[in-house]
Amino acid sequence: MKIARVRWACRRGMLELDVLFQPFVEDHYDQLSDQDKNTFVRLLEGEDPALFAWFMGHEKCPDPVLAEMVIRVRGREAA
């Protein structure tokens, strides 16, 4: 997915998610491997309430690959 589309997908209905996603994309997305970029895009396909619950620690993400990306975004690390 092109970076412009990723940036657009980071614009969410919840400010709390915007604050997490947008800086991560600007600072780290380019350094991700292709596989990690695909994982991040897959994460962006999630519904806002589920994403919010995962990022705030209210629920655990059931997908271990996405759960790892949640941790990376929260820490704002490309790894």
DOMAR-38113 format. One record per residue (C-alpha): x, y, z. Coordinates in Angstrom, 2 decimals. Example, Ala and Ser with C-alpha at 12.3 -4.5 7.8 and 13.67 -1.06 7.14 Angstrom:
DOMAR-38113
<rec X="12.30" Y="-4.50" Z="7.80"/>
<rec X="13.67" Y="-1.06" Z="7.14"/>
This chain:
DOMAR-38113
<rec X="0.00" Y="0.00" Z="0.00"/>
<rec X="1.30" Y="3.44" Z="-0.88"/>
<rec X="2.28" Y="5.70" Z="1.99"/>
<rec X="-0.43" Y="8.24" Z="1.14"/>
<rec X="-3.09" Y="5.54" Z="1.58"/>
<rec X="-1.51" Y="4.41" Z="4.84"/>
<rec X="-1.53" Y="7.98" Z="6.13"/>
<rec X="-5.18" Y="8.31" Z="5.15"/>
<rec X="-6.04" Y="5.00" Z="6.88"/>
<rec X="-4.41" Y="6.33" Z="10.06"/>
<rec X="-7.05" Y="9.05" Z="10.27"/>
<rec X="-9.54" Y="7.43" Z="12.59"/>
<rec X="-12.79" Y="8.33" Z="14.28"/>
<rec X="-11.01" Y="8.43" Z="17.63"/>
<rec X="-8.41" Y="11.05" Z="18.45"/>
<rec X="-6.66" Y="8.58" Z="20.77"/>
<rec X="-5.92" Y="6.32" Z="17.79"/>
<rec X="-4.84" Y="9.21" Z="15.57"/>
<rec X="-2.30" Y="10.21" Z="18.21"/>
<rec X="-0.84" Y="6.70" Z="18.13"/>
<rec X="-0.94" Y="5.89" Z="14.42"/>
<rec X="0.08" Y="9.12" Z="12.74"/>
<rec X="3.41" Y="9.65" Z="14.55"/>
<rec X="4.29" Y="5.97" Z="14.07"/>
<rec X="3.71" Y="6.22" Z="10.33"/>
<rec X="5.65" Y="9.45" Z="10.01"/>
<rec X="8.60" Y="8.29" Z="12.11"/>
<rec X="8.84" Y="4.52" Z="11.55"/>
<rec X="6.73" Y="3.14" Z="8.70"/>
<rec X="9.46" Y="3.54" Z="6.06"/>
<rec X="11.89" Y="1.48" Z="8.15"/>
<rec X="9.50" Y="-1.48" Z="8.53"/>
<rec X="10.06" Y="-4.65" Z="6.56"/>
<rec X="7.50" Y="-5.39" Z="3.84"/>
<rec X="6.00" Y="-8.05" Z="6.09"/>
<rec X="5.69" Y="-5.58" Z="8.98"/>
<rec X="4.18" Y="-2.97" Z="6.67"/>
<rec X="1.55" Y="-5.52" Z="5.67"/>
<rec X="0.90" Y="-6.31" Z="9.34"/>
<rec X="0.49" Y="-2.62" Z="10.13"/>
<rec X="-1.95" Y="-2.18" Z="7.25"/>
<rec X="-3.87" Y="-5.23" Z="8.48"/>
<rec X="-4.00" Y="-3.63" Z="11.93"/>
<rec X="-5.46" Y="-0.47" Z="10.38"/>
<rec X="-8.28" Y="-2.58" Z="8.94"/>
<rec X="-9.53" Y="-3.23" Z="12.48"/>
<rec X="-12.54" Y="-1.54" Z="13.98"/>
<rec X="-11.88" Y="1.49" Z="16.17"/>
<rec X="-13.48" Y="0.05" Z="19.36"/>
<rec X="-11.32" Y="-3.09" Z="19.18"/>
<rec X="-8.19" Y="-1.11" Z="18.37"/>
<rec X="-8.87" Y="1.25" Z="21.24"/>
<rec X="-9.33" Y="-1.67" Z="23.65"/>
<rec X="-6.06" Y="-3.27" Z="22.50"/>
<rec X="-4.01" Y="-0.09" Z="22.66"/>
<rec X="-5.39" Y="0.95" Z="26.04"/>
<rec X="-4.82" Y="-2.52" Z="27.47"/>
<rec X="-8.50" Y="-3.21" Z="28.16"/>
<rec X="-8.41" Y="-6.33" Z="25.99"/>
<rec X="-5.71" Y="-8.51" Z="24.52"/>
<rec X="-5.50" Y="-8.73" Z="20.75"/>
<rec X="-6.36" Y="-12.32" Z="19.79"/>
<rec X="-3.92" Y="-12.35" Z="16.85"/>
<rec X="-0.33" Y="-12.66" Z="18.12"/>
<rec X="1.15" Y="-10.96" Z="15.05"/>
<rec X="-1.16" Y="-7.97" Z="15.40"/>
<rec X="-0.58" Y="-7.97" Z="19.17"/>
<rec X="3.14" Y="-7.55" Z="18.55"/>
<rec X="2.46" Y="-4.64" Z="16.19"/>
<rec X="0.25" Y="-3.03" Z="18.85"/>
<rec X="3.21" Y="-3.19" Z="21.24"/>
<rec X="5.53" Y="-1.68" Z="18.64"/>
<rec X="3.15" Y="1.18" Z="17.82"/>
<rec X="2.57" Y="1.91" Z="21.50"/>
<rec X="6.32" Y="2.07" Z="21.98"/>
<rec X="6.71" Y="3.87" Z="18.64"/>
<rec X="9.47" Y="1.54" Z="17.56"/>
<rec X="10.15" Y="0.21" Z="14.09"/>
<rec X="12.30" Y="-2.60" Z="15.58"/>
